Amino acid sequence: MASSESNINEGATSNETTDEKNEQGQESGAASSATECEMVDFKVIFNKKKHDVTYSLNETVASLKVHIAEITGVPATMQKLMFKGLVKDDMTLRDLKVTPGSKLMLVGSTVDDVIEATKLPDKTAEVGGEEKVVTKEPFCKQERHRKVLDKFGVPDDAMPGIKSAKEVARCG
């Protein structure tokens, strides 16, 4: 009978230790989830505007760029983030040592800015309420070029240009 009681007691102690382990596991799990979700407040500066951002320290810079794209309108592929130098996409905010109140600088252009910059200028200009076609004046007819020629004369080594003629290579 004593042996069966000792088995029961051993079973009870093993259940108690299992319960203790489960409680410790839940506590450590809560602690690890707290570290996983640890958030940091910082500022992103873009076009002289400061944007307040709260983001997880364990997230990568690539995912942060997607979040910033929603705020600023700059696509993630066109962003460069600066924090103590250029930031790589595979780093986490914890690796960068971003602290509350830190400032990250965003360099990039919105899609609208890129489209505006790539547009060809119109060949018409509005002068005094009427449109005038703008043509580019040849270099030899430009006023600044004419003034230089009048002041210094034609250089001795200047080659005469003939329209529609190609230069012929001469040997010897």
LUMFIZA-352198 format. One record per residue (C-alpha): residue number from 1; residue in one letter; x, y, z. Coordinates in steps of 0.001 Angstrom, whole numbers, plus 500000, padded with zeros to 6 digits. Example, Ala and Ser with C-alpha at 12.3 -4.5 7.8 and 13.67 -1.06 7.14 Angstrom:
BEGIN
   dolo   titor       c1       c2       c3
      1       a   512300   495500   507800
      2       s   513670   498940   507140
//
This chain:
BEGIN
   dolo   titor       c1       c2       c3
      1       m   500000   500000   500000
      2       a   502857   502312   500710
      3       s   504182   501817   497209
      4       s   500849   502776   495618
      5       e   500663   505896   497795
      6       s   504167   506882   496750
      7       n   503172   506482   493073
      8       i   500147   508712   493635
      9       n   502280   511309   495388
     10       e   504847   511173   492606
     11       g   502054   511687   490069
     12       a   500794   514676   492020
     13       t   504230   516244   492139
     14       s   504722   515635   488441
     15       n   501337   517327   487749
     16       e   502359   520244   489960
     17       t   505657   520650   488139
     18       t   503845   520479   484793
     19       d   501406   523155   485955
     20       e   504309   525297   487147
     21       k   506064   524863   483781
     22       n   502871   525817   481928
     23       e   502488   528952   484039
     24       q   506126   529857   483471
     25       g   505745   529164   479756
     26       q   502714   531441   479611
     27       e   504624   534149   481444
     28       s   507662   533774   479188
     29       g   505332   533631   476183
     30       a   503741   536872   477301
     31       a   507176   538370   477769
     32       s   508310   537190   474330
     33       s   505122   538496   472694
     34       a   505703   541796   474474
     35       t   509173   541985   472966
     36       e   507765   540964   469571
     37       c   505206   543776   469681
     38       e   507467   546397   471228
     39       m   506536   549645   469501
     40       v   508612   552784   469073
     41       d   507484   556332   468269
     42       f   509656   558286   465857
     43       k   509405   560970   463193
     44       v   509832   560629   459447
     45       i   510860   563857   457736
     46       f   509872   564263   454073
     47       n   509679   567552   452124
     48       k   510176   569595   455309
     49       k   507114   567921   456873
     50       k   507351   565759   459981
     51       h   505183   562645   460114
     52       d   504732   560897   463484
     53       v   505058   557126   463101
     54       t   504591   554312   465624
     55       y   506007   551004   464436
     56       s   507276   547671   465785
     57       l   511001   547397   466520
     58       n   511116   543861   465083
     59       e   509729   544835   461656
     60       t   512089   545282   458728
     61       v   512785   548558   456996
     62       a   511117   547155   453845
     63       s   507794   546795   455685
     64       l   508289   550250   457220
     65       k   508700   551683   453719
     66       v   505325   550214   452727
     67       h   503773   551881   455779
     68       i   505474   555204   454965
     69       a   504250   554955   451355
     70       e   500674   555077   452659
     71       i   501472   558210   454670
     72       t   503580   560198   452206
     73       g   502512   558933   448784
     74       v   506100   557990   447859
     75       p   506187   554400   446518
     76       a   508339   552052   448604
     77       t   510585   551274   445620
     78       m   511407   554972   445214
     79       q   512257   555589   448881
     80       k   515630   555955   450556
     81       l   515592   556193   454339
     82       m   518422   557871   456188
     83       f   519208   557183   459849
     84       k   522871   557566   460756
     85       g   523527   556839   457058
     86       l   521598   554992   454371
     87       v   519344   552261   455772
     88       k   519219   548793   454175
     89       d   515821   547136   453613
     90       d   516632   543857   455390
     91       m   517534   545520   458717
     92       t   515052   545814   461579
     93       l   514404   548961   463560
     94       r   515990   547236   466570
     95       d   519167   546628   464511
     96       l   519208   550341   463647
     97       k   518795   551200   467344
     98       v   515820   553470   466686
     99       t   514739   555029   469974
    100       p   511587   556969   470848
    101       g   511832   560452   469372
    102       s   514360   559454   466677
    103       k   514196   561150   463292
    104       l   514420   559270   460011
    105       m   514821   561260   456814
    106       l   512989   560102   453707
    107       v   514424   560887   450292
    108       g   512248   560145   447289
    109       s   509743   561442   444787
    110       t   506032   560891   444432
    111       v   504730   559440   441180
    112       d   503165   562801   440294
    113       d   506521   564557   440739
    114       v   508244   562044   438458
    115       i   505579   562414   435768
    116       e   505819   566205   435968
    117       a   509601   566098   435639
    118       t   509547   563797   432608
    119       k   507039   565841   430626
    120       l   508463   567527   427565
    121       p   508101   571289   427657
    122       d   505557   572794   425319
    123       k   506910   574417   422183
    124       t   504502   577304   422679
    125       a   504828   580172   425082
    126       e   502151   582634   426045
    127       v   503294   586195   425430
    128       g   500920   589079   426115
    129       g   497798   586899   425966
    130       e   498614   585255   422628
    131       e   500462   581996   422041
    132       k   503734   582130   420166
    133       v   505646   579139   418845
    134       v   509076   578997   420471
    135       t   511910   577883   418216
    136       k   515479   577351   419271
    137       e   517858   579859   417715
    138       p   521064   578443   416187
    139       f   524200   579007   418253
    140       c   525876   581198   415627
    141       k   522887   583564   415661
    142       q   522638   583895   419439
    143       e   523434   587323   420869
    144       r   525985   586109   423404
    145       h   527916   584215   420721
    146       r   527823   587240   418413
    147       k   529241   589496   421186
    148       v   532177   587126   421766
    149       l   532924   586987   418048
    150       d   532757   590794   417777
    151       k   535058   591267   420778
    152       f   537684   588558   420109
    153       g   537136   587643   416484
    154       v   536967   584183   414979
    155       p   539543   581803   416534
    156       d   542426   580759   414243
    157       d   541772   577046   414781
    158       a   538015   577276   414143
    159       m   536796   574901   411492
    160       p   534266   576275   409056
    161       g   531015   574411   409191
    162       i   529170   573455   406066
    163       k   525560   572413   406426
    164       s   524850   568784   405523
    165       a   528548   568026   405048
    166       k   530444   565364   406956
    167       e   534047   565785   407977
    168       v   536410   563735   405836
    169       a   539362   562127   407586
    170       r   542655   563046   405959
    171       c   545761   560937   406218
    172       g   549264   562287   405981
//
